Amino acid sequence: MSERVPMTIAGEARLREELQQLKSNDRPRVIAAISDAREHGDLKENAEYHAAREQQSFIEGRIQEIEGKLSAAQVIDVTAMENTGRVIFGTTVHLLNVDTDEQVVYKIVGEDEADIKEGKLSISSPIARALVGKSEDDVVAIRVPSGTVEYEIEKVEYV
């Protein structure tokens, strides 16, 4: 049996939206392109046919991948939980770098949702692993490539 994969409500919705797009728009478009390319004759030397088949293969693979992820997803809604001030999956964490007084905000999300530019950290990242289980006002030493950085957890939001 496959292991459950944590995912936020927004992450699940985004995957379902992509799956719907692939099934209802992209797949029929590629099937039509393959049909059109077949009408042009010799398939061995038909670049449009080969390109469409390759695109179809990609789409079918992505559909299977998304369906697999959704079937293994454990959707976690932190907004329905009591805010205990403890860092858990799905929480938004406000951190203060103890050395530089720089403030950063991260939301701890599933691996597929992670986007550091948007402040979304994968649950499996070193920073998220160091933060999970800690509480507001705790100081956490996090190992990064350049050494160790200490952050104070200023606020934990269940949003």
Buried (B, 14 or more C-beta within 10 A) or exposed (E): EEEEBBBBBBBBEBBEEBBEEBBEEBBEBBEEBBEEBEEEEEEEEBEBBBBBBEBBEEBEEBBEEBEEBBEEBEBBEBEEEEEEBBBBBBBBBBBBBBEEEEEEEBBBBBBBBBEEEEEBBBBEBEBBBBBBEBEBEBEBEBEEEEEEBEBBBEBBBBE
